[in-house]
Amino acid sequence: MATCVRCLEEFQQALHAQFAELYSYKDHPTAESGLIVPEDGNVDFTPVVRDCLLLEVPIKSLCKPDCKGLCVVCGENLNLKTCEHQEQPVES
């Protein structure tokens, strides 16, 4: 779940990532990243997957490209309804 930066509504954020990591054995170090296969042979991919997915999260998450956001006066979600403040001209 992500929160839209304009209207503050939660929405499902799809992430698409491709990544590759090279692990090596302790006695044959070939990976520059320093990722070593443990003695028991079980590799925990959680930190690698988490880091790669975090890089795919957008800085400004939007629920939809044309999100109208909130009214600056009353805080009404302008995607759901128009408030009386939006009908008045903005004074500069």
PDB file of N, CA, C and O in Angstrom:
ATOM      1  N   MET A   1       0.833  -1.176   0.000  1.00  0.00           N
ATOM      2  CA  MET A   1       0.000   0.000   0.000  1.00  0.00           C
ATOM      3  C   MET A   1       0.880   1.244   0.000  1.00  0.00           C
ATOM      4  O   MET A   1       1.903   1.312   0.682  1.00  0.00           O
ATOM      5  N   ALA A   2       0.458   2.201  -0.769  1.00  0.00           N
ATOM      6  CA  ALA A   2       1.157   3.481  -0.834  1.00  0.00           C
ATOM      7  C   ALA A   2       0.145   4.589  -0.580  1.00  0.00           C
ATOM      8  O   ALA A   2      -1.062   4.375  -0.701  1.00  0.00           O
ATOM      9  N   THR A   3       0.628   5.756  -0.234  1.00  0.00           N
ATOM     10  CA  THR A   3      -0.228   6.907  -0.002  1.00  0.00           C
ATOM     11  C   THR A   3       0.052   7.946  -1.069  1.00  0.00           C
ATOM     12  O   THR A   3       1.203   8.297  -1.326  1.00  0.00           O
ATOM     13  N   CYS A   4      -1.016   8.436  -1.689  1.00  0.00           N
ATOM     14  CA  CYS A   4      -0.889   9.458  -2.730  1.00  0.00           C
ATOM     15  C   CYS A   4      -0.435  10.772  -2.090  1.00  0.00           C
ATOM     16  O   CYS A   4      -0.965  11.174  -1.055  1.00  0.00           O
ATOM     17  N   VAL A   5       0.540  11.437  -2.701  1.00  0.00           N
ATOM     18  CA  VAL A   5       1.070  12.678  -2.143  1.00  0.00           C
ATOM     19  C   VAL A   5       0.131  13.862  -2.352  1.00  0.00           C
ATOM     20  O   VAL A   5       0.305  14.897  -1.708  1.00  0.00           O
ATOM     21  N   ARG A   6      -0.843  13.742  -3.221  1.00  0.00           N
ATOM     22  CA  ARG A   6      -1.776  14.854  -3.465  1.00  0.00           C
ATOM     23  C   ARG A   6      -3.058  14.751  -2.657  1.00  0.00           C
ATOM     24  O   ARG A   6      -3.482  15.727  -2.038  1.00  0.00           O
ATOM     25  N   CYS A   7      -3.689  13.561  -2.657  1.00  0.00           N
ATOM     26  CA  CYS A   7      -4.988  13.424  -1.990  1.00  0.00           C
ATOM     27  C   CYS A   7      -4.915  12.619  -0.692  1.00  0.00           C
ATOM     28  O   CYS A   7      -5.916  12.511   0.016  1.00  0.00           O
ATOM     29  N   LEU A   8      -3.767  12.059  -0.373  1.00  0.00           N
ATOM     30  CA  LEU A   8      -3.515  11.298   0.849  1.00  0.00           C
ATOM     31  C   LEU A   8      -4.332  10.014   0.950  1.00  0.00           C
ATOM     32  O   LEU A   8      -4.487   9.472   2.044  1.00  0.00           O
ATOM     33  N   GLU A   9      -4.857   9.517  -0.171  1.00  0.00           N
ATOM     34  CA  GLU A   9      -5.587   8.250  -0.188  1.00  0.00           C
ATOM     35  C   GLU A   9      -4.595   7.097  -0.373  1.00  0.00           C
ATOM     36  O   GLU A   9      -3.597   7.231  -1.080  1.00  0.00           O
ATOM     37  N   GLU A  10      -4.888   5.965   0.275  1.00  0.00           N
ATOM     38  CA  GLU A  10      -4.055   4.787   0.093  1.00  0.00           C
ATOM     39  C   GLU A  10      -4.479   4.050  -1.174  1.00  0.00           C
ATOM     40  O   GLU A  10      -5.663   3.998  -1.507  1.00  0.00           O
ATOM     41  N   PHE A  11      -3.497   3.479  -1.875  1.00  0.00           N
ATOM     42  CA  PHE A  11      -3.770   2.744  -3.100  1.00  0.00           C
ATOM     43  C   PHE A  11      -2.701   1.677  -3.290  1.00  0.00           C
ATOM     44  O   PHE A  11      -1.634   1.734  -2.680  1.00  0.00           O
ATOM     45  N   GLN A  12      -3.000   0.707  -4.141  1.00  0.00           N
ATOM     46  CA  GLN A  12      -2.052  -0.349  -4.452  1.00  0.00           C
ATOM     47  C   GLN A  12      -1.015   0.177  -5.443  1.00  0.00           C
ATOM     48  O   GLN A  12      -1.371   0.659  -6.519  1.00  0.00           O
ATOM     49  N   GLN A  13       0.246   0.087  -5.090  1.00  0.00           N
ATOM     50  CA  GLN A  13       1.341   0.547  -5.944  1.00  0.00           C
ATOM     51  C   GLN A  13       2.047  -0.665  -6.525  1.00  0.00           C
ATOM     52  O   GLN A  13       2.671  -1.433  -5.793  1.00  0.00           O
ATOM     53  N   ALA A  14       1.953  -0.839  -7.826  1.00  0.00           N
ATOM     54  CA  ALA A  14       2.646  -1.957  -8.476  1.00  0.00           C
ATOM     55  C   ALA A  14       4.107  -1.591  -8.693  1.00  0.00           C
ATOM     56  O   ALA A  14       4.425  -0.489  -9.142  1.00  0.00           O
ATOM     57  N   LEU A  15       4.985  -2.523  -8.371  1.00  0.00           N
ATOM     58  CA  LEU A  15       6.416  -2.320  -8.567  1.00  0.00           C
ATOM     59  C   LEU A  15       6.933  -3.385  -9.531  1.00  0.00           C
ATOM     60  O   LEU A  15       6.560  -4.554  -9.434  1.00  0.00           O
ATOM     61  N   HIS A  16       7.779  -2.977 -10.446  1.00  0.00           N
ATOM     62  CA  HIS A  16       8.388  -3.895 -11.397  1.00  0.00           C
ATOM     63  C   HIS A  16       9.898  -3.720 -11.306  1.00  0.00           C
ATOM     64  O   HIS A  16      10.420  -2.621 -11.491  1.00  0.00           O
ATOM     65  N   ALA A  17      10.589  -4.814 -11.021  1.00  0.00           N
ATOM     66  CA  ALA A  17      12.040  -4.716 -10.858  1.00  0.00           C
ATOM     67  C   ALA A  17      12.714  -5.928 -11.477  1.00  0.00           C
ATOM     68  O   ALA A  17      12.189  -7.041 -11.446  1.00  0.00           O
ATOM     69  N   GLN A  18      13.878  -5.687 -12.035  1.00  0.00           N
ATOM     70  CA  GLN A  18      14.737  -6.757 -12.512  1.00  0.00           C
ATOM     71  C   GLN A  18      16.101  -6.539 -11.869  1.00  0.00           C
ATOM     72  O   GLN A  18      16.636  -5.430 -11.873  1.00  0.00           O
ATOM     73  N   PHE A  19      16.643  -7.595 -11.330  1.00  0.00           N
ATOM     74  CA  PHE A  19      17.947  -7.462 -10.701  1.00  0.00           C
ATOM     75  C   PHE A  19      18.671  -8.793 -10.755  1.00  0.00           C
ATOM     76  O   PHE A  19      18.064  -9.848 -10.941  1.00  0.00           O
ATOM     77  N   ALA A  20      19.968  -8.720 -10.590  1.00  0.00           N
ATOM     78  CA  ALA A  20      20.811  -9.917 -10.570  1.00  0.00           C
ATOM     79  C   ALA A  20      21.926  -9.692  -9.550  1.00  0.00           C
ATOM     80  O   ALA A  20      22.517  -8.614  -9.482  1.00  0.00           O
ATOM     81  N   GLU A  21      22.193 -10.702  -8.782  1.00  0.00           N
ATOM     82  CA  GLU A  21      23.270 -10.663  -7.799  1.00  0.00           C
ATOM     83  C   GLU A  21      24.137 -11.895  -7.989  1.00  0.00           C
ATOM     84  O   GLU A  21      23.636 -12.975  -8.301  1.00  0.00           O
ATOM     85  N   LEU A  22      25.411 -11.733  -7.804  1.00  0.00           N
ATOM     86  CA  LEU A  22      26.344 -12.846  -7.962  1.00  0.00           C
ATOM     87  C   LEU A  22      26.884 -13.221  -6.584  1.00  0.00           C
ATOM     88  O   LEU A  22      27.517 -12.415  -5.902  1.00  0.00           O
ATOM     89  N   TYR A  23      26.619 -14.452  -6.201  1.00  0.00           N
ATOM     90  CA  TYR A  23      27.130 -14.988  -4.942  1.00  0.00           C
ATOM     91  C   TYR A  23      28.291 -15.926  -5.261  1.00  0.00           C
ATOM     92  O   TYR A  23      28.322 -16.568  -6.311  1.00  0.00           O
ATOM     93  N   SER A  24      29.229 -15.987  -4.347  1.00  0.00           N
ATOM     94  CA  SER A  24      30.359 -16.894  -4.544  1.00  0.00           C
ATOM     95  C   SER A  24      30.603 -17.679  -3.260  1.00  0.00           C
ATOM     96  O   SER A  24      30.113 -17.327  -2.186  1.00  0.00           O
ATOM     97  N   TYR A  25      31.368 -18.743  -3.405  1.00  0.00           N
ATOM     98  CA  TYR A  25      31.747 -19.543  -2.243  1.00  0.00           C
ATOM     99  C   TYR A  25      32.986 -18.939  -1.609  1.00  0.00           C
ATOM    100  O   TYR A  25      33.787 -18.278  -2.269  1.00  0.00           O
ATOM    101  N   LYS A  26      33.125 -19.180  -0.322  1.00  0.00           N
ATOM    102  CA  LYS A  26      34.228 -18.593   0.435  1.00  0.00           C
ATOM    103  C   LYS A  26      35.591 -18.979  -0.138  1.00  0.00           C
ATOM    104  O   LYS A  26      36.512 -18.163  -0.163  1.00  0.00           O
ATOM    105  N   ASP A  27      35.715 -20.208  -0.591  1.00  0.00           N
ATOM    106  CA  ASP A  27      37.011 -20.660  -1.108  1.00  0.00           C
ATOM    107  C   ASP A  27      37.231 -20.286  -2.578  1.00  0.00           C
ATOM    108  O   ASP A  27      38.333 -20.474  -3.094  1.00  0.00           O
ATOM    109  N   HIS A  28      36.202 -19.757  -3.267  1.00  0.00           N
ATOM    110  CA  HIS A  28      36.334 -19.294  -4.660  1.00  0.00           C
ATOM    111  C   HIS A  28      35.708 -17.904  -4.792  1.00  0.00           C
ATOM    112  O   HIS A  28      34.663 -17.766  -5.428  1.00  0.00           O
ATOM    113  N   PRO A  29      36.317 -16.882  -4.212  1.00  0.00           N
ATOM    114  CA  PRO A  29      35.709 -15.549  -4.266  1.00  0.00           C
ATOM    115  C   PRO A  29      35.781 -14.951  -5.674  1.00  0.00           C
ATOM    116  O   PRO A  29      36.853 -14.566  -6.141  1.00  0.00           O
ATOM    117  N   THR A  30      34.637 -14.880  -6.335  1.00  0.00           N
ATOM    118  CA  THR A  30      34.575 -14.286  -7.674  1.00  0.00           C
ATOM    119  C   THR A  30      33.655 -13.072  -7.714  1.00  0.00           C
ATOM    120  O   THR A  30      33.712 -12.291  -8.664  1.00  0.00           O
ATOM    121  N   ALA A  31      32.821 -12.902  -6.718  1.00  0.00           N
ATOM    122  CA  ALA A  31      31.858 -11.797  -6.717  1.00  0.00           C
ATOM    123  C   ALA A  31      32.499 -10.543  -6.144  1.00  0.00           C
ATOM    124  O   ALA A  31      33.042 -10.564  -5.039  1.00  0.00           O
ATOM    125  N   GLU A  32      32.435  -9.446  -6.902  1.00  0.00           N
ATOM    126  CA  GLU A  32      32.969  -8.169  -6.424  1.00  0.00           C
ATOM    127  C   GLU A  32      32.117  -7.591  -5.298  1.00  0.00           C
ATOM    128  O   GLU A  32      32.598  -6.802  -4.484  1.00  0.00           O
ATOM    129  N   SER A  33      30.850  -7.991  -5.263  1.00  0.00           N
ATOM    130  CA  SER A  33      29.943  -7.454  -4.250  1.00  0.00           C
ATOM    131  C   SER A  33      30.246  -8.001  -2.864  1.00  0.00           C
ATOM    132  O   SER A  33      29.785  -7.449  -1.865  1.00  0.00           O
ATOM    133  N   GLY A  34      31.010  -9.073  -2.795  1.00  0.00           N
ATOM    134  CA  GLY A  34      31.334  -9.652  -1.497  1.00  0.00           C
ATOM    135  C   GLY A  34      30.234 -10.537  -0.942  1.00  0.00           C
ATOM    136  O   GLY A  34      30.261 -10.886   0.239  1.00  0.00           O
ATOM    137  N   LEU A  35      29.271 -10.905  -1.766  1.00  0.00           N
ATOM    138  CA  LEU A  35      28.197 -11.778  -1.314  1.00  0.00           C
ATOM    139  C   LEU A  35      28.680 -13.215  -1.319  1.00  0.00           C
ATOM    140  O   LEU A  35      29.033 -13.761  -2.365  1.00  0.00           O
ATOM    141  N   ILE A  36      28.694 -13.814  -0.155  1.00  0.00           N
ATOM    142  CA  ILE A  36      29.229 -15.157   0.019  1.00  0.00           C
ATOM    143  C   ILE A  36      28.091 -16.110   0.394  1.00  0.00           C
ATOM    144  O   ILE A  36      27.233 -15.773   1.211  1.00  0.00           O
ATOM    145  N   VAL A  37      28.092 -17.290  -0.204  1.00  0.00           N
ATOM    146  CA  VAL A  37      27.124 -18.329   0.159  1.00  0.00           C
ATOM    147  C   VAL A  37      27.526 -18.860   1.529  1.00  0.00           C
ATOM    148  O   VAL A  37      28.682 -19.238   1.720  1.00  0.00           O
ATOM    149  N   PRO A  38      26.593 -18.899   2.496  1.00  0.00           N
ATOM    150  CA  PRO A  38      26.925 -19.418   3.827  1.00  0.00           C
ATOM    151  C   PRO A  38      27.312 -20.896   3.781  1.00  0.00           C
ATOM    152  O   PRO A  38      27.049 -21.591   2.800  1.00  0.00           O
ATOM    153  N   GLU A  39      27.940 -21.359   4.857  1.00  0.00           N
ATOM    154  CA  GLU A  39      28.403 -22.746   4.934  1.00  0.00           C
ATOM    155  C   GLU A  39      27.270 -23.745   4.754  1.00  0.00           C
ATOM    156  O   GLU A  39      27.472 -24.810   4.170  1.00  0.00           O
ATOM    157  N   ASP A  40      26.066 -23.412   5.255  1.00  0.00           N
ATOM    158  CA  ASP A  40      24.947 -24.347   5.146  1.00  0.00           C
ATOM    159  C   ASP A  40      24.289 -24.316   3.765  1.00  0.00           C
ATOM    160  O   ASP A  40      23.421 -25.143   3.486  1.00  0.00           O
ATOM    161  N   GLY A  41      24.682 -23.381   2.897  1.00  0.00           N
ATOM    162  CA  GLY A  41      24.156 -23.304   1.538  1.00  0.00           C
ATOM    163  C   GLY A  41      22.832 -22.577   1.407  1.00  0.00           C
ATOM    164  O   GLY A  41      22.308 -22.465   0.299  1.00  0.00           O
ATOM    165  N   ASN A  42      22.274 -22.078   2.502  1.00  0.00           N
ATOM    166  CA  ASN A  42      21.007 -21.350   2.474  1.00  0.00           C
ATOM    167  C   ASN A  42      21.269 -19.853   2.365  1.00  0.00           C
ATOM    168  O   ASN A  42      21.896 -19.258   3.241  1.00  0.00           O
ATOM    169  N   VAL A  43      20.784 -19.253   1.285  1.00  0.00           N
ATOM    170  CA  VAL A  43      20.976 -17.822   1.052  1.00  0.00           C
ATOM    171  C   VAL A  43      19.677 -17.096   1.375  1.00  0.00           C
ATOM    172  O   VAL A  43      18.614 -17.467   0.876  1.00  0.00           O
ATOM    173  N   ASP A  44      19.758 -16.063   2.209  1.00  0.00           N
ATOM    174  CA  ASP A  44      18.600 -15.238   2.538  1.00  0.00           C
ATOM    175  C   ASP A  44      18.551 -14.084   1.544  1.00  0.00           C
ATOM    176  O   ASP A  44      19.374 -13.170   1.601  1.00  0.00           O
ATOM    177  N   PHE A  45      17.585 -14.129   0.635  1.00  0.00           N
ATOM    178  CA  PHE A  45      17.467 -13.100  -0.396  1.00  0.00           C
ATOM    179  C   PHE A  45      16.674 -11.885   0.067  1.00  0.00           C
ATOM    180  O   PHE A  45      16.551 -10.917  -0.685  1.00  0.00           O
ATOM    181  N   THR A  46      16.138 -11.907   1.268  1.00  0.00           N
ATOM    182  CA  THR A  46      15.284 -10.820   1.752  1.00  0.00           C
ATOM    183  C   THR A  46      15.955  -9.450   1.663  1.00  0.00           C
ATOM    184  O   THR A  46      15.340  -8.529   1.126  1.00  0.00           O
ATOM    185  N   PRO A  47      17.183  -9.262   2.160  1.00  0.00           N
ATOM    186  CA  PRO A  47      17.793  -7.927   2.074  1.00  0.00           C
ATOM    187  C   PRO A  47      18.022  -7.461   0.633  1.00  0.00           C
ATOM    188  O   PRO A  47      17.851  -6.280   0.329  1.00  0.00           O
ATOM    189  N   VAL A  48      18.404  -8.370  -0.238  1.00  0.00           N
ATOM    190  CA  VAL A  48      18.668  -8.012  -1.633  1.00  0.00           C
ATOM    191  C   VAL A  48      17.374  -7.598  -2.331  1.00  0.00           C
ATOM    192  O   VAL A  48      17.335  -6.581  -3.024  1.00  0.00           O
ATOM    193  N   VAL A  49      16.323  -8.386  -2.146  1.00  0.00           N
ATOM    194  CA  VAL A  49      15.032  -8.076  -2.769  1.00  0.00           C
ATOM    195  C   VAL A  49      14.479  -6.771  -2.215  1.00  0.00           C
ATOM    196  O   VAL A  49      13.983  -5.941  -2.978  1.00  0.00           O
ATOM    197  N   ARG A  50      14.554  -6.571  -0.888  1.00  0.00           N
ATOM    198  CA  ARG A  50      14.064  -5.349  -0.269  1.00  0.00           C
ATOM    199  C   ARG A  50      14.783  -4.116  -0.835  1.00  0.00           C
ATOM    200  O   ARG A  50      14.137  -3.125  -1.177  1.00  0.00           O
ATOM    201  N   ASP A  51      16.107  -4.176  -0.932  1.00  0.00           N
ATOM    202  CA  ASP A  51      16.873  -3.043  -1.449  1.00  0.00           C
ATOM    203  C   ASP A  51      16.514  -2.735  -2.897  1.00  0.00           C
ATOM    204  O   ASP A  51      16.381  -1.569  -3.267  1.00  0.00           O
ATOM    205  N   CYS A  52      16.357  -3.763  -3.713  1.00  0.00           N
ATOM    206  CA  CYS A  52      16.023  -3.549  -5.122  1.00  0.00           C
ATOM    207  C   CYS A  52      14.616  -2.986  -5.288  1.00  0.00           C
ATOM    208  O   CYS A  52      14.394  -2.125  -6.139  1.00  0.00           O
ATOM    209  N   LEU A  53      13.672  -3.458  -4.492  1.00  0.00           N
ATOM    210  CA  LEU A  53      12.309  -2.934  -4.579  1.00  0.00           C
ATOM    211  C   LEU A  53      12.200  -1.514  -4.037  1.00  0.00           C
ATOM    212  O   LEU A  53      11.419  -0.715  -4.554  1.00  0.00           O
ATOM    213  N   LEU A  54      12.965  -1.195  -3.012  1.00  0.00           N
ATOM    214  CA  LEU A  54      12.954   0.171  -2.484  1.00  0.00           C
ATOM    215  C   LEU A  54      13.441   1.174  -3.527  1.00  0.00           C
ATOM    216  O   LEU A  54      12.986   2.318  -3.550  1.00  0.00           O
ATOM    217  N   LEU A  55      14.354   0.756  -4.380  1.00  0.00           N
ATOM    218  CA  LEU A  55      14.831   1.644  -5.438  1.00  0.00           C
ATOM    219  C   LEU A  55      13.762   1.895  -6.498  1.00  0.00           C
ATOM    220  O   LEU A  55      13.841   2.885  -7.225  1.00  0.00           O
ATOM    221  N   GLU A  56      12.767   1.018  -6.598  1.00  0.00           N
ATOM    222  CA  GLU A  56      11.700   1.159  -7.587  1.00  0.00           C
ATOM    223  C   GLU A  56      10.527   1.992  -7.089  1.00  0.00           C
ATOM    224  O   GLU A  56       9.682   2.387  -7.893  1.00  0.00           O
ATOM    225  N   VAL A  57      10.446   2.272  -5.792  1.00  0.00           N
ATOM    226  CA  VAL A  57       9.334   3.055  -5.249  1.00  0.00           C
ATOM    227  C   VAL A  57       9.481   4.502  -5.720  1.00  0.00           C
ATOM    228  O   VAL A  57      10.527   5.115  -5.508  1.00  0.00           O
ATOM    229  N   PRO A  58       8.436   5.058  -6.362  1.00  0.00           N
ATOM    230  CA  PRO A  58       8.535   6.441  -6.830  1.00  0.00           C
ATOM    231  C   PRO A  58       8.629   7.433  -5.669  1.00  0.00           C
ATOM    232  O   PRO A  58       8.079   7.195  -4.594  1.00  0.00           O
ATOM    233  N   ILE A  59       9.320   8.532  -5.893  1.00  0.00           N
ATOM    234  CA  ILE A  59       9.453   9.555  -4.861  1.00  0.00           C
ATOM    235  C   ILE A  59       8.106  10.206  -4.591  1.00  0.00           C
ATOM    236  O   ILE A  59       7.753  10.450  -3.437  1.00  0.00           O
ATOM    237  N   LYS A  60       7.351  10.490  -5.649  1.00  0.00           N
ATOM    238  CA  LYS A  60       6.020  11.083  -5.517  1.00  0.00           C
ATOM    239  C   LYS A  60       4.994  10.067  -6.015  1.00  0.00           C
ATOM    240  O   LYS A  60       4.718   9.996  -7.213  1.00  0.00           O
ATOM    241  N   SER A  61       4.434   9.290  -5.105  1.00  0.00           N
ATOM    242  CA  SER A  61       3.437   8.293  -5.471  1.00  0.00           C
ATOM    243  C   SER A  61       2.098   8.963  -5.724  1.00  0.00           C
ATOM    244  O   SER A  61       1.596   9.701  -4.876  1.00  0.00           O
ATOM    245  N   LEU A  62       1.522   8.706  -6.885  1.00  0.00           N
ATOM    246  CA  LEU A  62       0.215   9.250  -7.233  1.00  0.00           C
ATOM    247  C   LEU A  62      -0.770   8.115  -7.440  1.00  0.00           C
ATOM    248  O   LEU A  62      -0.431   7.099  -8.048  1.00  0.00           O
ATOM    249  N   CYS A  63      -1.999   8.282  -6.934  1.00  0.00           N
ATOM    250  CA  CYS A  63      -3.015   7.248  -7.108  1.00  0.00           C
ATOM    251  C   CYS A  63      -3.439   7.142  -8.565  1.00  0.00           C
ATOM    252  O   CYS A  63      -3.806   6.061  -9.024  1.00  0.00           O
ATOM    253  N   LYS A  64      -3.394   8.245  -9.293  1.00  0.00           N
ATOM    254  CA  LYS A  64      -3.650   8.284 -10.732  1.00  0.00           C
ATOM    255  C   LYS A  64      -2.974   9.533 -11.288  1.00  0.00           C
ATOM    256  O   LYS A  64      -2.795  10.505 -10.553  1.00  0.00           O
ATOM    257  N   PRO A  65      -2.597   9.534 -12.560  1.00  0.00           N
ATOM    258  CA  PRO A  65      -1.846  10.670 -13.113  1.00  0.00           C
ATOM    259  C   PRO A  65      -2.570  12.003 -13.034  1.00  0.00           C
ATOM    260  O   PRO A  65      -1.928  13.046 -12.914  1.00  0.00           O
ATOM    261  N   ASP A  66      -3.905  11.988 -13.101  1.00  0.00           N
ATOM    262  CA  ASP A  66      -4.657  13.241 -13.071  1.00  0.00           C
ATOM    263  C   ASP A  66      -5.279  13.520 -11.701  1.00  0.00           C
ATOM    264  O   ASP A  66      -6.334  14.151 -11.628  1.00  0.00           O
ATOM    265  N   CYS A  67      -4.654  13.068 -10.625  1.00  0.00           N
ATOM    266  CA  CYS A  67      -5.155  13.286  -9.269  1.00  0.00           C
ATOM    267  C   CYS A  67      -5.252  14.788  -9.004  1.00  0.00           C
ATOM    268  O   CYS A  67      -4.300  15.531  -9.241  1.00  0.00           O
ATOM    269  N   LYS A  68      -6.418  15.229  -8.508  1.00  0.00           N
ATOM    270  CA  LYS A  68      -6.662  16.658  -8.277  1.00  0.00           C
ATOM    271  C   LYS A  68      -6.202  17.110  -6.902  1.00  0.00           C
ATOM    272  O   LYS A  68      -6.053  18.311  -6.675  1.00  0.00           O
ATOM    273  N   GLY A  69      -5.975  16.197  -5.990  1.00  0.00           N
ATOM    274  CA  GLY A  69      -5.476  16.549  -4.669  1.00  0.00           C
ATOM    275  C   GLY A  69      -6.557  17.020  -3.726  1.00  0.00           C
ATOM    276  O   GLY A  69      -7.730  16.682  -3.884  1.00  0.00           O
ATOM    277  N   LEU A  70      -6.150  17.809  -2.738  1.00  0.00           N
ATOM    278  CA  LEU A  70      -7.047  18.325  -1.719  1.00  0.00           C
ATOM    279  C   LEU A  70      -7.249  19.820  -1.888  1.00  0.00           C
ATOM    280  O   LEU A  70      -6.370  20.522  -2.386  1.00  0.00           O
ATOM    281  N   CYS A  71      -8.428  20.309  -1.464  1.00  0.00           N
ATOM    282  CA  CYS A  71      -8.684  21.753  -1.458  1.00  0.00           C
ATOM    283  C   CYS A  71      -7.768  22.375  -0.409  1.00  0.00           C
ATOM    284  O   CYS A  71      -7.664  21.862   0.705  1.00  0.00           O
ATOM    285  N   VAL A  72      -7.112  23.463  -0.756  1.00  0.00           N
ATOM    286  CA  VAL A  72      -6.173  24.097   0.174  1.00  0.00           C
ATOM    287  C   VAL A  72      -6.893  24.836   1.297  1.00  0.00           C
ATOM    288  O   VAL A  72      -6.270  25.177   2.302  1.00  0.00           O
ATOM    289  N   VAL A  73      -8.188  25.089   1.147  1.00  0.00           N
ATOM    290  CA  VAL A  73      -8.947  25.816   2.163  1.00  0.00           C
ATOM    291  C   VAL A  73      -9.611  24.847   3.148  1.00  0.00           C
ATOM    292  O   VAL A  73      -9.397  24.947   4.356  1.00  0.00           O
ATOM    293  N   CYS A  74     -10.423  23.903   2.627  1.00  0.00           N
ATOM    294  CA  CYS A  74     -11.197  23.035   3.516  1.00  0.00           C
ATOM    295  C   CYS A  74     -10.668  21.605   3.592  1.00  0.00           C
ATOM    296  O   CYS A  74     -11.101  20.854   4.466  1.00  0.00           O
ATOM    297  N   GLY A  75      -9.753  21.196   2.715  1.00  0.00           N
ATOM    298  CA  GLY A  75      -9.191  19.862   2.748  1.00  0.00           C
ATOM    299  C   GLY A  75     -10.034  18.803   2.074  1.00  0.00           C
ATOM    300  O   GLY A  75      -9.757  17.614   2.231  1.00  0.00           O
ATOM    301  N   GLU A  76     -11.054  19.194   1.327  1.00  0.00           N
ATOM    302  CA  GLU A  76     -11.918  18.243   0.612  1.00  0.00           C
ATOM    303  C   GLU A  76     -11.131  17.543  -0.485  1.00  0.00           C
ATOM    304  O   GLU A  76     -10.336  18.172  -1.184  1.00  0.00           O
ATOM    305  N   ASN A  77     -11.357  16.232  -0.637  1.00  0.00           N
ATOM    306  CA  ASN A  77     -10.715  15.474  -1.706  1.00  0.00           C
ATOM    307  C   ASN A  77     -11.393  15.844  -3.017  1.00  0.00           C
ATOM    308  O   ASN A  77     -12.557  15.502  -3.228  1.00  0.00           O
ATOM    309  N   LEU A  78     -10.684  16.538  -3.899  1.00  0.00           N
ATOM    310  CA  LEU A  78     -11.262  17.047  -5.141  1.00  0.00           C
ATOM    311  C   LEU A  78     -11.490  15.951  -6.178  1.00  0.00           C
ATOM    312  O   LEU A  78     -12.129  16.200  -7.200  1.00  0.00           O
ATOM    313  N   ASN A  79     -10.983  14.749  -5.938  1.00  0.00           N
ATOM    314  CA  ASN A  79     -11.278  13.628  -6.823  1.00  0.00           C
ATOM    315  C   ASN A  79     -12.692  13.104  -6.582  1.00  0.00           C
ATOM    316  O   ASN A  79     -13.303  12.521  -7.478  1.00  0.00           O
ATOM    317  N   LEU A  80     -13.208  13.310  -5.374  1.00  0.00           N
ATOM    318  CA  LEU A  80     -14.525  12.796  -5.013  1.00  0.00           C
ATOM    319  C   LEU A  80     -15.637  13.804  -5.259  1.00  0.00           C
ATOM    320  O   LEU A  80     -16.704  13.438  -5.750  1.00  0.00           O
ATOM    321  N   LYS A  81     -15.403  15.064  -4.924  1.00  0.00           N
ATOM    322  CA  LYS A  81     -16.401  16.096  -5.180  1.00  0.00           C
ATOM    323  C   LYS A  81     -15.732  17.466  -5.216  1.00  0.00           C
ATOM    324  O   LYS A  81     -14.622  17.648  -4.716  1.00  0.00           O
ATOM    325  N   THR A  82     -16.429  18.421  -5.815  1.00  0.00           N
ATOM    326  CA  THR A  82     -15.922  19.787  -5.912  1.00  0.00           C
ATOM    327  C   THR A  82     -16.505  20.601  -4.769  1.00  0.00           C
ATOM    328  O   THR A  82     -17.709  20.540  -4.519  1.00  0.00           O
ATOM    329  N   CYS A  83     -15.681  21.350  -4.082  1.00  0.00           N
ATOM    330  CA  CYS A  83     -16.168  22.188  -2.990  1.00  0.00           C
ATOM    331  C   CYS A  83     -16.398  23.611  -3.490  1.00  0.00           C
ATOM    332  O   CYS A  83     -16.009  23.958  -4.605  1.00  0.00           O
ATOM    333  N   GLU A  84     -17.035  24.433  -2.651  1.00  0.00           N
ATOM    334  CA  GLU A  84     -17.348  25.813  -3.055  1.00  0.00           C
ATOM    335  C   GLU A  84     -16.105  26.670  -3.218  1.00  0.00           C
ATOM    336  O   GLU A  84     -16.164  27.697  -3.893  1.00  0.00           O
ATOM    337  N   HIS A  85     -14.986  26.287  -2.626  1.00  0.00           N
ATOM    338  CA  HIS A  85     -13.750  27.068  -2.738  1.00  0.00           C
ATOM    339  C   HIS A  85     -13.148  26.966  -4.140  1.00  0.00           C
ATOM    340  O   HIS A  85     -12.472  27.892  -4.587  1.00  0.00           O
ATOM    341  N   GLN A  86     -13.384  25.860  -4.834  1.00  0.00           N
ATOM    342  CA  GLN A  86     -12.830  25.673  -6.171  1.00  0.00           C
ATOM    343  C   GLN A  86     -13.564  26.490  -7.221  1.00  0.00           C
ATOM    344  O   GLN A  86     -13.023  26.741  -8.298  1.00  0.00           O
ATOM    345  N   GLU A  87     -14.801  26.911  -6.920  1.00  0.00           N
ATOM    346  CA  GLU A  87     -15.587  27.690  -7.877  1.00  0.00           C
ATOM    347  C   GLU A  87     -15.236  29.169  -7.822  1.00  0.00           C
ATOM    348  O   GLU A  87     -15.550  29.911  -8.753  1.00  0.00           O
ATOM    349  N   GLN A  88     -14.579  29.618  -6.732  1.00  0.00           N
ATOM    350  CA  GLN A  88     -14.191  31.017  -6.592  1.00  0.00           C
ATOM    351  C   GLN A  88     -12.855  31.250  -7.281  1.00  0.00           C
ATOM    352  O   GLN A  88     -11.975  30.392  -7.220  1.00  0.00           O
ATOM    353  N   PRO A  89     -12.687  32.411  -7.943  1.00  0.00           N
ATOM    354  CA  PRO A  89     -11.390  32.696  -8.572  1.00  0.00           C
ATOM    355  C   PRO A  89     -10.308  32.904  -7.502  1.00  0.00           C
ATOM    356  O   PRO A  89     -10.567  33.454  -6.431  1.00  0.00           O
ATOM    357  N   VAL A  90      -9.119  32.459  -7.816  1.00  0.00           N
ATOM    358  CA  VAL A  90      -7.990  32.597  -6.899  1.00  0.00           C
ATOM    359  C   VAL A  90      -7.416  33.996  -7.010  1.00  0.00           C
ATOM    360  O   VAL A  90      -7.110  34.466  -8.106  1.00  0.00           O
ATOM    361  N   GLU A  91      -7.267  34.674  -5.846  1.00  0.00           N
ATOM    362  CA  GLU A  91      -6.696  36.016  -5.825  1.00  0.00           C
ATOM    363  C   GLU A  91      -5.187  35.922  -5.748  1.00  0.00           C
ATOM    364  O   GLU A  91      -4.649  35.100  -5.007  1.00  0.00           O
ATOM    365  N   SER A  92      -4.494  36.769  -6.518  1.00  0.00           N
ATOM    366  CA  SER A  92      -3.031  36.728  -6.485  1.00  0.00           C
ATOM    367  C   SER A  92      -2.458  37.735  -5.545  1.00  0.00           C
ATOM    368  O   SER A  92      -1.238  37.825  -5.404  1.00  0.00           O
TER     369      SER A  92
END
